[in-house]
Amino acid sequence: MTISQNPTFDTFQGLFNEAEFVYRHLGSNDSKQADLLDAVGYKDMASFINDTVPEPVRLHKELDLPVAMSEHAALAKLRTMADDITVNKSYIGQGYSPVRMPAVIQRNVLENPGWYTAYTPYQAEIAQGRLEALLNFQQVCIDLTGLEMAGASLLDEATAAAEAMAMSKRVSKSKSNQFFVDDRVYPQTLDVINTRAKYFGWEVVVGDFETAKSGDYFGALFQYVGVEGDVTDLTDVIAAVKKNKTYVSVVSDIMSLVLLKSPADMGADVALGSTQRFGIPMGFGGPHAAYFAFSDKAKRSAPGRIIGVSKDAQGNTALRMALQTREQHIRREKANSNICTSQVLLANLAGMYAVYHGPEGVKRIATRIHAFATAFATVIKEANDSNLSVVHDQFFDTVVVDCGSEKLATQIFENADNVGYNLWRLGEQKLAVAFSETSDQQDFKVLTQLFVSKAHELPEAASVSLDSTHLRTDAILSHPVFNSHHTEHEMLRYLKSLEDKDLAMNRSMISLGSCTMKLNATSEMLPITWPEFANVHPFAPRDQVTGYIAMIDSLQDQLKAITGFDDVSMQPNSGASGEYAGLLAIRRYHESLGENNRDVCLIPMSAHGTNPATAMMMGMQVVVVKTDENGNVDIDDLTAKCEEHSERLGALMITYPSTHGVFEEGIRHICDLIHKHGGQVYMDGANMNAQVGMMQPADVGADVLHMNLHKTFCIPHGGGGPGMGPIGMKAHLAPFMANHTLSPVHNAQKDCSAVSAAPYGSASILPISWMYIAMMGRDGLLKATELALLNANYVASQLKDHYPVLYTGKNGRVAHECIIDIRPLKEETGVTESDIAKRLMDYGFHSPTMSFPVAGTLMIEPTESESAEELDRFISALKSIKAEAMKAKAGEDNWTLEDNPLVNAPHTAAMITSGEWTHPYSRDTAAFPLPYVRAHKFWPSVARIDDAYGDKNLMCSCPSIENYM
C-alpha cells in the first residue's frame, strides 16, 4: 500500500482514508517534503535515502505488518482486547493497591500534554513548574519517612531496593561481602535484588531478625509492613545490626507511614518504597514512582535525581536538578548504578495527591483503610468457626486468615473469584485480604460472607487496632503547599500556574538529540485510562487478563516484525533497564556454555554513559574503543582490541546510527568481527528512530537491542519518565530473558530472575506504542523514518554555514540528528553552548542536547513530527543568535562581550518590565528577538540559575513561602 496525501474522492478507499493518521503524525505533507528535498539537493526521497543510509544495511522489503489503521479503527481493535480483561475487586495487596486518582489531577496532569510532553528538567529555567511539583514529592517523602533528604523518584520499589543495596556497599564501613534481606520482603523485591547482587559478587542472605542480628553484613534491608501485613517495630533489630557497621534500609508502605512510626524514628539510614498508593492506578504493574529517602550525609552517594533550591541571577528563589552527576551513569565504568529514567510524571501525580488531600485528607484515607482491616479481623475473631484465625495481631491494611485447611482456603478463594473479588493465597491454607482506599461497605459485606457465611454490616464505630507504640506522633505535610489547595478551584489554578512555567511540546519543538521528542498523539494516550488497562493487579489470575496478555503479545509481534528479532522481553521499564536486561541475557548465555570468563565489554568512546555503567553493573571489564575523525568506530582499534581480549570477549555495546548521528558503513563487518571472537553484539536502540522500516538491527548482526518506547514508539517523556525499554533478542538469547518469581514470563527459564518489580514492567503505557504502530502501519512507519532523516539533514544544511556540522557520513549526510560545533564561536566570542541554550528560551525554544556526546556542541534531532515552518523558526533562532554573538564581538550599538542578550539570557518578564534598563540592547531585543516571538511569547519564570550556589547550599525540601515573595 502506497500512502499519499493526494485526495481521491472517486473511490470508497479514498473516502475512508484509513491512512489519515500517518499525515496527522508527520509534520510535512508530500509537497512540503519536496521543498525540503530540494533544499537539501535532491529531486526525490529515493535518491536522498540512497545517499544517506548505507546500502549494506538497507532492508529492501516491506515490514511484516498490516497497513495503516484509522484512529477509530485502531481504538476499536484495542477495545476488543480490553473487553477480554476482567477487572475484579483487588484485595491481593503484595505491594499494589486499588486507588482513586482525583479527577482534577487526572484531567489536568495525567491527560494534559503540558505535563506529559515535557522533557527531563535539565534546562531548569523553563521547567520550574515540574521542579516545584517534584520538590513537593520530595517533601512528602521526607515528612513520611522522617529522613532529611529524598530523591525525585526511582523506577519501582524493587529497583529502589537494589539501589539501596548498592548504596549500602558504597557507604558502609563494614568489610563484609554479605547483604541481609528480611524474609518478610515481597518476593518480587528479593527477585530483583538477587539479579543485581550476583554480578556485583555480593552474597544475599535471607533470614529472620535473629539471623540479621547475628551476622556480619555491609547492608540490611527490612520490610515495613511485612509481606503478610504484619506491623513490627524494627527499632531493636536496626540498633543491633548497626552495631556491626551495617547500613540499614527499610522498605515502607507509603500509605502506612501516614499512621505508623517513621523509619527514621526506628533508626533507618534509608527508607524506600512505591508511591503507587498515592493515587496511581495499578496498571498491571506500572508505571509507578518509587521514593528513596536518606540522611544528609549520604546525599552524594544516593542514586537518582535530587531537586534542589537555588537562586537565579536576580537573587530570586529558583529550583534545579541538584548534584546532577548523582545520575550514576555519568561515572561510566566506575558506576554502580545506571539509573537514567526516573518516574517524573508519576512522582508529580503522587505529590499532587498529597497536595490535594492535605494532611487531614491522607490521614482520613489511611485511617479508613486500617479501620476496614480492623473491622474485618474482628469479624473473623468473633466468628463461631474454630477453623478460622487471624495470623497477626498488629497489621495496617492486610489481614491474613488461617483457614485451618487447604480445602476451606481453596473454597473461599474460588468463591471470591466467582463473585468478582481477588484474594491472595499464602501457602496452602492462609489467605490474605488487603484493604485499600477503594474498599466500601458492600465489599465488607461480601468479604465477611465469604469467610464466615454471613454478611456483616460495617460497624458504625471505626477502630484503630494498632498499638500506640506503633503510631507516629509527629506532624506530617505541614508545609503551606499541602494546606492550601483542597477545593477543586484552588487545585485547578495551582496546577495551571505550574504548567505555565514549563515549556513542553504543546508550545514548541524540543529538538533534543538522542531523545526523540516526537508527537504523542491523543488517540495513543486515550486507552491508558481505560479501567481495563488501568485497574488490574499485576498478579491477577491469568484467566482474568487474557486481553492484556493479547495486547502485550501483539505489541511484541509488532516489535519483532520491525527489528527482525526472534523474541522480545517487555519487562525493562526504562532504557537503562533495557541495557541491563540485554547484557544480563548475554552473560547468562555465555554461562550456559561454560564460558563464565567472557567478561570483557567493548564500548566505543562515543557511547552514552549508561553503556559503561551497565557493563560495570554486570561485572564486566570495560574496554574503550577509539572513534575516528568522522565519529565512526575505529576498525583498526576494534580489531586489535578483539584480538587482545579474544578469550574473554563477552560483548560489544554499540549505538546505531552512532551517537555522533552517522550511519556507520561498516556495521556488518563490526558485528562479524565480534562474533568471530566469540562475543555478542548489544545494540543500543537510542537512535532507532532512524531505523524503522529502513533496516533491521537483527539483520545487520545485532544479537540483542533495547527499544526506547518513550522515544521511537511515542510513549511521552512525562518530564523525565515514565519509560519502557523492552529488548529484542535472537533465538539463542531468548531463553535468558528476565523472568518473574510470582508471574512467570513466557519463554523465560525458571531460574532467570527479574530486572523489574512487575513481569511486564510499566504495562499500562504499552497501549500507546501499540496504537502508534497500528495507526502508522508498515508504510507509515517507513515514511516517518524517511522524514526524520530528511528533517535532520534539512536543519544541518541550513545551519552549516553558521555553525560547523561536526560529523557526517560518506556523502555528507547525517542520520536523524546532527551535531553543531559551538567551540569555534566560543573561541572567537566567548559565547558558550550554555549561553545559546539559555538564549533559545527567549526565542521560545528548548535547547538541543548540550555537550553530548562532545563537549561544546549542540545535538539537534528534529524528528518527523515537526513541520517545515517550525523547523524554519528554529533555524532562524539559531542564525539570529549567531548574529547576536558576532554583533557583541564587533561592539556594534555599544554591545559588549560582557553585556549582550546571550550572556544575560533568559530574560524574564520582571527583568523586562521593572527597574532601570542598563543594558546596551533594548528591552524589545531582549524579549522579542524575532517577529514570530511576539505572537507566541513564552516567558521563563526565573532568570539564569546559579548552579554553583545550589550545589554549595543543597536544600531538597520545600522552602518557606517567603522565599517565593
Salt bridges, closest charged atoms under 4 A:
GLU20 OE2 - ARG24 NH2 2.30
GLU55 OE2 - HIS60 NE2 2.73
GLU62 OE1 - ARG778 NE 3.46
ASP83 OD1 - ARG79 NE 3.06
GLU111 OE1 - ARG107 NE 3.33
GLU125 OE1 - LYS838 NZ 2.95
GLU132 OE1 - LYS501 NZ 3.63
GLU163 OE2 - ARG196 NH1 3.29
ASP182 OD2 - ARG184 NH1 2.53
GLU210 OE2 - LYS213 NZ 3.68
GLU228 OE1 - HIS392 NE2 2.74
GLU228 OE2 - LYS430 NZ 2.87
ASP230 OD2 - ARG184 NE 2.90
ASP233 OD2 - LYS261 NZ 2.64
ASP253 OD2 - ARG277 NH1 2.76
ASP269 OD1 - LYS242 NZ 3.17
ASP296 OD2 - LYS299 NZ 3.30
GLU327 OE1 - ARG305 NE 3.25
GLU360 OE2 - ARG364 NH2 3.28
ASP397 OD2 - ARG277 NH1 2.72
ASP440 OD2 - LYS89 NZ 3.62
ASP443 OD1 - LYS89 NZ 3.10
GLU457 OE2 - LYS445 NZ 3.65
ASP474 OD2 - ARG472 NH2 2.99
ASP500 OD1 - LYS496 NZ 3.30
ASP502 OD2 - ARG130 NE 2.80
GLU532 OE2 - ARG79 NH2 2.67
ASP557 OD1 - LYS560 NZ 3.43
GLU591 OE1 - LYS198 NZ 3.22
GLU595 OE1 - HIS590 ND1 3.92
GLU595 OE1 - ARG598 NE 3.09
ASP599 OD1 - ARG648 NH2 2.86
ASP637 OD2 - LYS641 NZ 3.08
GLU644 OE2 - HIS645 NE2 3.66
ASP684 OD1 - HIS706 NE2 3.85
ASP699 OD2 - ARG668 NH2 2.63
ASP703 OD2 - HIS675 NE2 2.65
ASP703 OD1 - HIS732 NE2 3.68
ASP779 OD2 - ARG778 NE 3.77
ASP801 OD1 - LYS800 NZ 3.75
GLU817 OE1 - HIS816 NE2 3.58
ASP821 OD1 - ARG823 NE 2.85
GLU828 OE2 - LYS889 NZ 2.99
ASP835 OD1 - ARG944 NH1 2.80
ASP842 OD2 - ARG839 NH1 2.79
ASP842 OD2 - HIS907 ND1 2.81
GLU861 OE2 - HIS816 NE2 3.81
GLU864 OE2 - HIS25 NE2 2.72
GLU864 OE2 - LYS518 NZ 2.74
GLU869 OE2 - LYS32 NZ 2.93
GLU870 OE1 - ARG873 NH2 2.67
GLU884 OE2 - ARG839 NH2 2.72
ASP893 OD2 - LYS887 NZ 2.86
ASP899 OD1 - HIS919 ND1 2.91
ASP924 OD1 - ARG934 NH2 2.80
ASP947 OD1 - ARG320 NE 2.89
ASP951 OD1 - ARG320 NH1 3.11
